[in-house]
Amino acid sequence: MLKKILYWLPRVLLILFTVLISIFAVDVFFEGYGFPEVLVALFMHLVPTFILIGLTILAWKKELIGGIVILALGLFTIFFFNYNNGEWYEHLLIQGPIFLIGALFLINYWVKNENRKR
């Protein structure tokens, strides 16, 4: 039972996180742009979603590589968004789930390989 939970938890969390990030793209419909501009803006806003979908596929098939890449994404976002200003807990809302999901993929990989060795 624990193995099934450990298998599905990071996958479900990554899918939910991808949906959460994609919701931020909805604001392009309320900016008053024309149809072509909305399509371009929507594509630009969905780039993080496309990256997360790719990471989901990668992590689903290769847990070790996916977990490492997801943790690297968490580190990248810390430096990319320049978190020198603001409160630490505000930034934890985005980075926290990324690090948790990456760690869960790595833990699942480790537990699965430990069981194979026995």
N, CA, C and O atoms as a MOPAC input file, in Angstrom:
PM7 MOZYME 1SCF
protein

 N      0.82400 1    -1.20200 1     0.00000 1
 C      0.00000 1     0.00000 1     0.00000 1
 C      0.86200 1     1.25700 1     0.00000 1
 O      0.59600 1     2.20200 1    -0.74200 1
 N      1.90700 1     1.25900 1     0.84800 1
 C      2.79400 1     2.41800 1     0.91000 1
 C      3.52000 1     2.63000 1    -0.40900 1
 O      3.75300 1     3.76600 1    -0.82200 1
 N      3.88000 1     1.52300 1    -1.07600 1
 C      4.56500 1     1.64200 1    -2.36500 1
 C      3.66300 1     2.29000 1    -3.40600 1
 O      4.12700 1     3.08700 1    -4.22200 1
 N      2.36900 1     1.94800 1    -3.38200 1
 C      1.43800 1     2.55400 1    -4.34300 1
 C      1.26800 1     4.04400 1    -4.06700 1
 O      1.23400 1     4.85400 1    -4.99300 1
 N      1.16200 1     4.39300 1    -2.80700 1
 C      1.03000 1     5.80900 1    -2.44900 1
 C      2.28300 1     6.56500 1    -2.85900 1
 O      2.20400 1     7.65600 1    -3.42500 1
 N      3.43200 1     5.98600 1    -2.57200 1
 C      4.69600 1     6.62800 1    -2.91800 1
 C      4.88600 1     6.71000 1    -4.43000 1
 O      5.55700 1     7.61700 1    -4.92200 1
 N      4.30300 1     5.77500 1    -5.16300 1
 C      4.37700 1     5.81700 1    -6.62000 1
 C      3.49000 1     6.92700 1    -7.18600 1
 O      3.92400 1     7.69200 1    -8.04700 1
 N      2.25200 1     7.01500 1    -6.70300 1
 C      1.28700 1     7.93100 1    -7.29900 1
 C      1.35100 1     9.35200 1    -6.75700 1
 O      1.01500 1    10.29600 1    -7.47300 1
 N      1.77300 1     9.52600 1    -5.51500 1
 C      1.75900 1    10.85800 1    -4.90400 1
 C      2.56000 1    11.89600 1    -5.69300 1
 O      2.01100 1    12.96100 1    -5.97400 1
 N      3.81600 1    11.65700 1    -6.06600 1
 C      4.52500 1    12.69800 1    -6.81100 1
 C      3.92300 1    12.95600 1    -8.18600 1
 O      3.95900 1    14.08500 1    -8.67700 1
 N      3.37800 1    11.93300 1    -8.80300 1
 C      2.78000 1    12.10500 1   -10.12900 1
 C      1.52300 1    12.96100 1   -10.05900 1
 O      1.34000 1    13.87800 1   -10.85900 1
 N      0.66700 1    12.65600 1    -9.10200 1
 C     -0.56900 1    13.43400 1    -8.94400 1
 C     -0.24300 1    14.87100 1    -8.54200 1
 O     -0.84600 1    15.81100 1    -9.05800 1
 N      0.70700 1    15.04400 1    -7.62400 1
 C      1.08700 1    16.39900 1    -7.21000 1
 C      1.67100 1    17.19900 1    -8.36900 1
 O      1.40200 1    18.39500 1    -8.49200 1
 N      2.46500 1    16.55300 1    -9.21700 1
 C      3.04400 1    17.25800 1   -10.36200 1
 C      1.96700 1    17.64700 1   -11.36200 1
 O      2.02600 1    18.73200 1   -11.94100 1
 N      0.99300 1    16.78600 1   -11.57300 1
 C     -0.11700 1    17.13000 1   -12.46900 1
 C     -0.92800 1    18.28300 1   -11.88500 1
 O     -1.28500 1    19.21300 1   -12.60900 1
 N     -1.22300 1    18.23600 1   -10.59500 1
 C     -1.96900 1    19.32900 1    -9.95800 1
 C     -1.18600 1    20.63800 1    -9.99600 1
 O     -1.76500 1    21.70200 1   -10.21600 1
 N      0.12000 1    20.56700 1    -9.78500 1
 C      0.95500 1    21.76600 1    -9.85200 1
 C      0.96300 1    22.33100 1   -11.27100 1
 O      0.94200 1    23.54900 1   -11.45200 1
 N      0.99200 1    21.46200 1   -12.27100 1
 C      0.94000 1    21.90800 1   -13.66600 1
 C     -0.38000 1    22.60900 1   -13.95500 1
 O     -0.40000 1    23.64000 1   -14.62800 1
 N     -1.47400 1    22.06400 1   -13.45600 1
 C     -2.78100 1    22.70300 1   -13.63500 1
 C     -2.80500 1    24.06300 1   -12.94200 1
 O     -3.32000 1    25.03200 1   -13.49900 1
 N     -2.25500 1    24.13900 1   -11.74000 1
 C     -2.20600 1    25.41200 1   -11.01600 1
 C     -1.43400 1    26.46500 1   -11.80100 1
 O     -1.89200 1    27.59900 1   -11.93600 1
 N     -0.27900 1    26.10100 1   -12.31100 1
 C      0.52900 1    27.04900 1   -13.07400 1
 C     -0.18700 1    27.45600 1   -14.35700 1
 O     -0.09100 1    28.61000 1   -14.77500 1
 N     -0.89900 1    26.52900 1   -14.98700 1
 C     -1.58700 1    26.86500 1   -16.23500 1
 C     -2.77100 1    27.79500 1   -16.00100 1
 O     -3.18200 1    28.50900 1   -16.91600 1
 N     -3.31800 1    27.79900 1   -14.80300 1
 C     -4.43100 1    28.71100 1   -14.50600 1
 C     -3.98700 1    30.16800 1   -14.60900 1
 O     -4.79400 1    31.04200 1   -14.92700 1
 N     -2.71500 1    30.42900 1   -14.34200 1
 C     -2.21300 1    31.80000 1   -14.44200 1
 C     -2.27800 1    32.33900 1   -15.86800 1
 O     -2.20200 1    33.55200 1   -16.06300 1
 N     -2.41500 1    31.47700 1   -16.86000 1
 C     -2.48400 1    31.91600 1   -18.25000 1
 C     -3.85000 1    32.48500 1   -18.61400 1
 O     -3.99700 1    33.11700 1   -19.66100 1
 N     -4.83400 1    32.27200 1   -17.77700 1
 C     -6.19900 1    32.71000 1   -18.08800 1
 C     -6.31400 1    34.23100 1   -18.14400 1
 O     -7.21900 1    34.75700 1   -18.79200 1
 N     -5.41900 1    34.93600 1   -17.48200 1
 C     -5.53000 1    36.39400 1   -17.43600 1
 C     -5.38700 1    37.05400 1   -18.80000 1
 O     -5.76100 1    38.21700 1   -18.94500 1
 N     -4.86000 1    36.36000 1   -19.80600 1
 C     -4.69800 1    36.97800 1   -21.12500 1
 C     -6.04300 1    37.26000 1   -21.78200 1
 O     -6.13100 1    38.10900 1   -22.66900 1
 N     -7.07900 1    36.56600 1   -21.36300 1
 C     -8.39100 1    36.77500 1   -21.96700 1
 C     -9.05900 1    38.05800 1   -21.47700 1
 O    -10.04200 1    38.50600 1   -22.06800 1
 N     -8.54300 1    38.64500 1   -20.41700 1
 C     -9.16200 1    39.83300 1   -19.83900 1
 C     -8.35200 1    41.09600 1   -20.07600 1
 O     -8.61300 1    42.12300 1   -19.44900 1
 N     -7.37400 1    41.03800 1   -20.97000 1
 C     -6.51500 1    42.18800 1   -21.23300 1
 C     -7.03700 1    43.06800 1   -22.35900 1
 O     -6.51300 1    44.16200 1   -22.56600 1
 N     -8.04200 1    42.63000 1   -23.08500 1
 C     -8.61900 1    43.43600 1   -24.14600 1
 C     -7.87000 1    43.36200 1   -25.46200 1
 O     -8.02300 1    44.24800 1   -26.30300 1
 N     -7.06600 1    42.33400 1   -25.66400 1
 C     -6.34200 1    42.16800 1   -26.92300 1
 C     -7.25700 1    41.56700 1   -27.97900 1
 O     -8.30900 1    41.00900 1   -27.66600 1
 N     -6.84100 1    41.69000 1   -29.23600 1
 C     -7.52900 1    41.01800 1   -30.32000 1
 C     -7.16900 1    39.54200 1   -30.32800 1
 O     -6.31700 1    39.08900 1   -29.56300 1
 N     -7.83300 1    38.79700 1   -31.20800 1
 C     -7.64300 1    37.34700 1   -31.23700 1
 C     -6.19400 1    36.92800 1   -31.49700 1
 O     -5.69000 1    36.06000 1   -30.78500 1
 N     -5.49800 1    37.51200 1   -32.49300 1
 C     -4.10000 1    37.08000 1   -32.71500 1
 C     -3.19300 1    37.38200 1   -31.52200 1
 O     -2.32700 1    36.58000 1   -31.17200 1
 N     -3.39800 1    38.54200 1   -30.90200 1
 C     -2.57400 1    38.89300 1   -29.74300 1
 C     -2.85400 1    37.96600 1   -28.55800 1
 O     -1.94800 1    37.61800 1   -27.80100 1
 N     -4.11100 1    37.57600 1   -28.41200 1
 C     -4.47300 1    36.65500 1   -27.32800 1
 C     -3.79600 1    35.30100 1   -27.53700 1
 O     -3.31500 1    34.69100 1   -26.58200 1
 N     -3.75700 1    34.82900 1   -28.78900 1
 C     -3.10400 1    33.54900 1   -29.05200 1
 C     -1.61500 1    33.59500 1   -28.72400 1
 O     -1.07700 1    32.66300 1   -28.12600 1
 N     -0.95200 1    34.68200 1   -29.11700 1
 C      0.47700 1    34.81800 1   -28.82600 1
 C      0.69600 1    34.91000 1   -27.31400 1
 O      1.57400 1    34.24300 1   -26.76700 1
 N     -0.10300 1    35.73600 1   -26.64900 1
 C      0.04400 1    35.89500 1   -25.19600 1
 C     -0.27000 1    34.59000 1   -24.46800 1
 O      0.40200 1    34.24200 1   -23.49700 1
 N     -1.28300 1    33.87300 1   -24.93500 1
 C     -1.63300 1    32.60000 1   -24.30600 1
 C     -0.49600 1    31.59600 1   -24.45300 1
 O     -0.16000 1    30.88600 1   -23.50500 1
 N      0.09500 1    31.53900 1   -25.64200 1
 C      1.22700 1    30.63900 1   -25.84200 1
 C      2.37700 1    31.00300 1   -24.91000 1
 O      2.98900 1    30.12500 1   -24.30300 1
 N      2.67000 1    32.28800 1   -24.79800 1
 C      3.77000 1    32.72700 1   -23.93600 1
 C      3.49100 1    32.38900 1   -22.47200 1
 O      4.39300 1    31.98500 1   -21.73800 1
 N      2.24100 1    32.55600 1   -22.05400 1
 C      1.89400 1    32.26100 1   -20.66500 1
 C      1.87500 1    30.75400 1   -20.38000 1
 O      2.01300 1    30.33100 1   -19.23300 1
 N      1.70300 1    29.95700 1   -21.42800 1
 C      1.64400 1    28.50600 1   -21.23800 1
 C      2.99900 1    27.81600 1   -21.39900 1
 O      3.07900 1    26.59500 1   -21.26500 1
 N      4.05600 1    28.56000 1   -21.68000 1
 C      5.38900 1    27.95100 1   -21.79800 1
 C      5.77300 1    27.19500 1   -20.52000 1
 O      6.25300 1    26.06600 1   -20.62300 1
 N      5.58600 1    27.76500 1   -19.31600 1
 C      5.89300 1    26.97200 1   -18.11400 1
 C      5.05900 1    25.69400 1   -18.01600 1
 O      5.53900 1    24.67500 1   -17.51900 1
 N      3.83300 1    25.74600 1   -18.48000 1
 C      2.98700 1    24.55200 1   -18.46800 1
 C      3.54600 1    23.49200 1   -19.39900 1
 O      3.57700 1    22.31100 1   -19.05200 1
 N      3.99000 1    23.90900 1   -20.59000 1
 C      4.57800 1    22.95200 1   -21.52700 1
 C      5.83900 1    22.31800 1   -20.93900 1
 O      6.07600 1    21.12200 1   -21.10900 1
 N      6.63700 1    23.11800 1   -20.25300 1
 C      7.84500 1    22.59200 1   -19.60600 1
 C      7.46200 1    21.57600 1   -18.53100 1
 O      8.07500 1    20.51400 1   -18.42400 1
 N      6.45000 1    21.90800 1   -17.74100 1
 C      6.01700 1    20.98600 1   -16.68200 1
 C      5.40700 1    19.70700 1   -17.25000 1
 O      5.56400 1    18.63700 1   -16.66200 1
 N      4.72100 1    19.80100 1   -18.37200 1
 C      4.19100 1    18.59100 1   -19.01400 1
 C      5.34100 1    17.70000 1   -19.47300 1
 O      5.29800 1    16.48200 1   -19.30100 1
 N      6.36900 1    18.31400 1   -20.05600 1
 C      7.55000 1    17.54700 1   -20.45100 1
 C      8.23600 1    16.90400 1   -19.26200 1
 O      8.67100 1    15.75500 1   -19.33400 1
 N      8.33400 1    17.65000 1   -18.16000 1
 C      8.93200 1    17.09100 1   -16.94500 1
 C      8.08500 1    15.95700 1   -16.37200 1
 O      8.62200 1    14.99100 1   -15.82900 1
 N      6.77900 1    16.07200 1   -16.49100 1
 C      5.89500 1    15.00700 1   -16.01800 1
 C      6.14900 1    13.72300 1   -16.79800 1
 O      6.24400 1    12.64100 1   -16.21900 1
 N      6.25700 1    13.85300 1   -18.10700 1
 C      6.52100 1    12.68000 1   -18.94400 1
 C      7.88700 1    12.08700 1   -18.61200 1
 O      8.02700 1    10.87100 1   -18.47900 1
 N      8.89300 1    12.95400 1   -18.47900 1
 C     10.24000 1    12.48300 1   -18.15100 1
 C     10.26800 1    11.77900 1   -16.79600 1
 O     10.80100 1    10.67700 1   -16.67400 1
 N      9.69600 1    12.41800 1   -15.78700 1
 C      9.73100 1    11.85300 1   -14.43600 1
 C      8.89400 1    10.58100 1   -14.33800 1
 O      9.20700 1     9.69100 1   -13.54700 1
 N      7.84600 1    10.49300 1   -15.12700 1
 C      7.00600 1     9.30100 1   -15.09500 1
 C      7.79200 1     8.08900 1   -15.58600 1
 O      7.65900 1     6.99100 1   -15.04800 1
 N      8.61100 1     8.30300 1   -16.61700 1
 C      9.35100 1     7.19000 1   -17.20300 1
 C     10.70000 1     6.95800 1   -16.52800 1
 O     11.10900 1     5.81200 1   -16.34200 1
 N     11.38700 1     8.02400 1   -16.16500 1
 C     12.72100 1     7.94100 1   -15.55700 1
 C     12.69300 1     8.72100 1   -14.24900 1
 O     12.96500 1     9.92100 1   -14.23300 1
 N     12.36700 1     8.04700 1   -13.16100 1
 C     12.15900 1     8.73500 1   -11.88300 1
 C     13.41200 1     9.42700 1   -11.36900 1
 O     13.33500 1    10.53800 1   -10.84400 1
 N     14.55200 1     8.79000 1   -11.51200 1
 C     15.79200 1     9.38200 1   -11.00800 1
 C     16.12700 1    10.67000 1   -11.75900 1
 O     16.37600 1    11.70800 1   -11.14600 1
 N     16.13000 1    10.59700 1   -13.07100 1
 C     16.44500 1    11.78300 1   -13.87600 1
 C     15.37500 1    12.84600 1   -13.67500 1
 O     15.69500 1    14.02300 1   -13.51300 1
 N     14.11400 1    12.44400 1   -13.68400 1
 C     13.02200 1    13.39400 1   -13.48800 1
 C     13.08600 1    14.08300 1   -12.14700 1
 O     12.88400 1    15.29400 1   -12.06000 1
 N     13.36600 1    13.32600 1   -11.09400 1
 C     13.47900 1    13.92200 1    -9.76200 1
 C     14.60900 1    14.92700 1    -9.68300 1
 O     14.45600 1    15.99900 1    -9.09600 1
 N     15.74900 1    14.58100 1   -10.27700 1
 C     16.89000 1    15.50500 1   -10.26900 1
 C     16.57500 1    16.76300 1   -11.07000 1
 O     16.89500 1    17.87000 1   -10.63900 1
 N     15.95200 1    16.59800 1   -12.23300 1
 C     15.62200 1    17.75900 1   -13.06900 1
 C     14.58800 1    18.64300 1   -12.37400 1
 O     14.67200 1    19.86800 1   -12.45900 1
 N     13.62800 1    18.04900 1   -11.69800 1
 C     12.62000 1    18.84100 1   -10.98200 1
 C     13.26500 1    19.61600 1    -9.83900 1
 O     12.93200 1    20.78100 1    -9.62100 1
 N     14.18000 1    18.98900 1    -9.11100 1
 C     14.90600 1    19.72000 1    -8.06100 1
 C     15.74500 1    20.84600 1    -8.66500 1
 O     15.83100 1    21.93200 1    -8.09300 1
 N     16.36000 1    20.58900 1    -9.81300 1
 C     17.13400 1    21.63300 1   -10.49500 1
 C     16.21900 1    22.77300 1   -10.93700 1
 O     16.61700 1    23.93800 1   -10.89700 1
 N     14.99500 1    22.44700 1   -11.35700 1
 C     14.03500 1    23.48600 1   -11.71600 1
 C     13.71500 1    24.35800 1   -10.51200 1
 O     13.59800 1    25.57700 1   -10.63800 1
 N     13.57300 1    23.74200 1    -9.35500 1
 C     13.32900 1    24.51300 1    -8.13800 1
 C     14.46500 1    25.46800 1    -7.83800 1
 O     14.23100 1    26.62200 1    -7.48100 1
 N     15.70200 1    24.99500 1    -7.98100 1
 C     16.85800 1    25.87500 1    -7.77000 1
 C     16.90800 1    26.98100 1    -8.81600 1
 O     17.21900 1    28.12900 1    -8.50000 1
 N     16.59900 1    26.63200 1   -10.06600 1
 C     16.60300 1    27.62500 1   -11.14100 1
 C     15.59300 1    28.73400 1   -10.86800 1
 O     15.89200 1    29.91100 1   -11.07300 1
 N     14.40000 1    28.36500 1   -10.40800 1
 C     13.38600 1    29.39200 1   -10.16800 1
 C     13.77300 1    30.32600 1    -9.03200 1
 O     13.39300 1    31.49700 1    -9.03400 1
 N     14.52600 1    29.81600 1    -8.06400 1
 C     14.98800 1    30.69100 1    -6.98100 1
 C     15.86500 1    31.79700 1    -7.54300 1
 O     15.69500 1    32.96600 1    -7.19900 1
 N     16.80300 1    31.42800 1    -8.40900 1
 C     17.72200 1    32.42200 1    -8.96300 1
 C     17.08000 1    33.24200 1   -10.07800 1
 O     17.37700 1    34.42900 1   -10.21900 1
 N     16.20200 1    32.62200 1   -10.87500 1
 C     15.57400 1    33.32200 1   -11.99000 1
 C     14.66000 1    34.43700 1   -11.50700 1
 O     14.64500 1    35.52500 1   -12.08300 1
 N     13.90900 1    34.17500 1   -10.46800 1
 C     12.97400 1    35.17600 1    -9.97400 1
 C     13.59100 1    36.11100 1    -8.95600 1
 O     12.89500 1    36.97100 1    -8.41500 1
 N     14.89800 1    35.96500 1    -8.67700 1
 C     15.66300 1    36.88900 1    -7.83600 1
 C     14.94700 1    37.17700 1    -6.52300 1
 O     14.38800 1    38.25600 1    -6.32400 1
 N     14.97500 1    36.21400 1    -5.65300 1
 C     14.23300 1    36.31100 1    -4.40700 1
 C     14.98500 1    37.04700 1    -3.30700 1
 O     15.04100 1    36.57500 1    -2.17100 1
 N     15.54800 1    38.16900 1    -3.62600 1
 C     16.20700 1    38.98000 1    -2.60600 1
 C     15.21500 1    39.85500 1    -1.85800 1
 O     15.46300 1    40.25700 1    -0.72200 1
 N     14.10700 1    40.14400 1    -2.49000 1
 C     13.10300 1    40.97300 1    -1.82500 1
 C     11.85200 1    40.13200 1    -1.55700 1
 O     11.62300 1    39.12000 1    -2.21900 1
 N     11.08000 1    40.54400 1    -0.62200 1
 C      9.88300 1    39.80100 1    -0.26400 1
 C     10.14900 1    38.84600 1     0.87900 1
 O     11.29300 1    38.62700 1     1.27700 1
 N      9.10000 1    38.29600 1     1.38800 1
 C      9.19000 1    37.36500 1     2.50700 1
 C      9.45600 1    35.95300 1     1.99700 1
 O      9.00600 1    35.58800 1     0.91100 1
 N     10.17700 1    35.17100 1     2.76800 1
 C     10.56800 1    33.82600 1     2.35600 1
 C      9.35800 1    32.91700 1     2.16300 1
 O      9.36300 1    32.05600 1     1.28400 1
 N      8.31700 1    33.10600 1     2.98200 1
 C      7.15400 1    32.22500 1     2.89100 1
 C      6.35000 1    32.48400 1     1.62300 1
 O      5.63700 1    31.59800 1     1.15300 1
 N      6.45500 1    33.69000 1     1.06400 1
 C      5.77800 1    33.96600 1    -0.20400 1
 C      6.39600 1    33.13500 1    -1.32500 1
 O      5.68500 1    32.61800 1    -2.18700 1
 N      7.69600 1    33.01200 1    -1.31000 1
 C      8.39200 1    32.27100 1    -2.35500 1
 C      8.26700 1    30.76800 1    -2.15300 1
 O      8.38600 1    29.99600 1    -3.10500 1
 N      8.03000 1    30.35900 1    -0.93200 1
 C      7.87500 1    28.94400 1    -0.62300 1
 C      6.61500 1    28.35900 1    -1.27200 1
 O      6.52600 1    27.14800 1    -1.47000 1
 N      5.65400 1    29.20700 1    -1.59800 1
 C      4.42000 1    28.73000 1    -2.21800 1
 C      4.67000 1    28.11300 1    -3.59000 1
 O      3.95900 1    27.18900 1    -3.98500 1
 N      5.66500 1    28.60500 1    -4.32100 1
 C      5.98600 1    28.03400 1    -5.62600 1
 C      7.11200 1    27.00900 1    -5.51000 1
 O      7.00600 1    25.91100 1    -6.05700 1
 N      8.18200 1    27.35500 1    -4.80900 1
 C      9.32600 1    26.44900 1    -4.72800 1
 C      9.06800 1    25.24000 1    -3.83800 1
 O      9.60000 1    24.16100 1    -4.10100 1
 N      8.26900 1    25.39700 1    -2.80100 1
 C      7.99800 1    24.28800 1    -1.89000 1
 C      7.44900 1    23.05900 1    -2.59500 1
 O      8.00200 1    21.97100 1    -2.43900 1
 N      6.37600 1    23.20100 1    -3.36700 1
 C      5.85800 1    22.02700 1    -4.07900 1
 C      6.84800 1    21.44600 1    -5.08300 1
 O      6.89700 1    20.23000 1    -5.26700 1
 N      7.63900 1    22.30400 1    -5.73500 1
 C      8.61300 1    21.79200 1    -6.70200 1
 C      9.63300 1    20.90100 1    -5.99700 1
 O      9.91600 1    19.79200 1    -6.45200 1
 N     10.18200 1    21.39100 1    -4.88400 1
 C     11.16800 1    20.59300 1    -4.15000 1
 C     10.53900 1    19.33000 1    -3.56300 1
 O     11.16400 1    18.26900 1    -3.56900 1
 N      9.32100 1    19.43100 1    -3.06000 1
 C      8.63100 1    18.26400 1    -2.50600 1
 C      8.41100 1    17.20000 1    -3.57800 1
 O      8.66100 1    16.01800 1    -3.34400 1
 N      7.95000 1    17.61600 1    -4.74000 1
 C      7.68000 1    16.66800 1    -5.82500 1
 C      8.97300 1    16.00900 1    -6.29600 1
 O      9.01600 1    14.79400 1    -6.49400 1
 N     10.02100 1    16.80300 1    -6.47300 1
 C     11.30600 1    16.23000 1    -6.87600 1
 C     11.82900 1    15.24100 1    -5.85400 1
 O     12.32200 1    14.17100 1    -6.21100 1
 N     11.72200 1    15.59900 1    -4.57700 1
 C     12.18100 1    14.70000 1    -3.51300 1
 C     11.34900 1    13.42100 1    -3.48300 1
 O     11.89400 1    12.33900 1    -3.25900 1
 N     10.04700 1    13.52600 1    -3.70300 1
 C      9.19600 1    12.33200 1    -3.70300 1
 C      9.53800 1    11.39400 1    -4.85500 1
 O      9.51200 1    10.17500 1    -4.68900 1
 N      9.85900 1    11.95100 1    -6.02100 1
 C     10.28700 1    11.09600 1    -7.13000 1
 C     11.58200 1    10.36600 1    -6.78200 1
 O     11.72900 1     9.17800 1    -7.06900 1
 N     12.52000 1    11.08200 1    -6.16200 1
 C     13.78600 1    10.45000 1    -5.78700 1
 C     13.59000 1     9.40100 1    -4.69300 1
 O     14.21600 1     8.34200 1    -4.73300 1
 N     12.73200 1     9.68500 1    -3.72400 1
 C     12.44800 1     8.70900 1    -2.66000 1
 C     11.79500 1     7.46300 1    -3.24600 1
 O     12.14600 1     6.34200 1    -2.87900 1
 N     10.84600 1     7.66200 1    -4.15600 1
 C     10.19600 1     6.52000 1    -4.79000 1
 C     11.20900 1     5.68500 1    -5.57100 1
 O     11.16800 1     4.45500 1    -5.52300 1
 N     12.10500 1     6.33700 1    -6.27900 1
 C     13.15100 1     5.61300 1    -7.01200 1
 C     14.02300 1     4.81000 1    -6.05200 1
 O     14.33300 1     3.64700 1    -6.31000 1
 N     14.41200 1     5.42900 1    -4.96000 1
 C     15.27800 1     4.76800 1    -3.98700 1
 C     14.57300 1     3.57000 1    -3.33900 1
 O     15.16200 1     2.49600 1    -3.21500 1
 N     13.32800 1     3.75200 1    -2.93000 1
 C     12.57100 1     2.66200 1    -2.29100 1
 C     12.35800 1     1.51700 1    -3.27800 1
 O     12.48900 1     0.34800 1    -2.91400 1
 N     12.03500 1     1.84700 1    -4.50800 1
 C     11.81000 1     0.81200 1    -5.51700 1
 C     13.08700 1     0.00800 1    -5.77200 1
 O     13.03200 1    -1.21500 1    -5.90000 1
 N     14.22300 1     0.68000 1    -5.84400 1
 C     15.48500 1    -0.02600 1    -6.07900 1
 C     15.95000 1    -0.80300 1    -4.85400 1
 O     16.58700 1    -1.84600 1    -4.99800 1
 N     15.64800 1    -0.32200 1    -3.66100 1
 C     15.98900 1    -1.07300 1    -2.44500 1
 C     15.20500 1    -2.37800 1    -2.38900 1
 O     15.73100 1    -3.40800 1    -1.96600 1
 N     13.94900 1    -2.33000 1    -2.81500 1
 C     13.13100 1    -3.54800 1    -2.80700 1
 C     13.60700 1    -4.54200 1    -3.85900 1
 O     13.47800 1    -5.75100 1    -3.66400 1
 N     14.15300 1    -4.05400 1    -4.96900 1
 C     14.66700 1    -4.95000 1    -6.00700 1
 C     15.92200 1    -5.67100 1    -5.54500 1
 O     16.16400 1    -6.81500 1    -5.93100 1
 N     16.72100 1    -5.00700 1    -4.72200 1
 C     17.97500 1    -5.60300 1    -4.26000 1
 C     17.73600 1    -6.74700 1    -3.28100 1
 O     18.58400 1    -7.62800 1    -3.13800 1
 N     16.60600 1    -6.74000 1    -2.61600 1
 C     16.31000 1    -7.77800 1    -1.60900 1
 C     15.85200 1    -9.05100 1    -2.22500 1
 O     15.56600 1   -10.01400 1    -1.51400 1

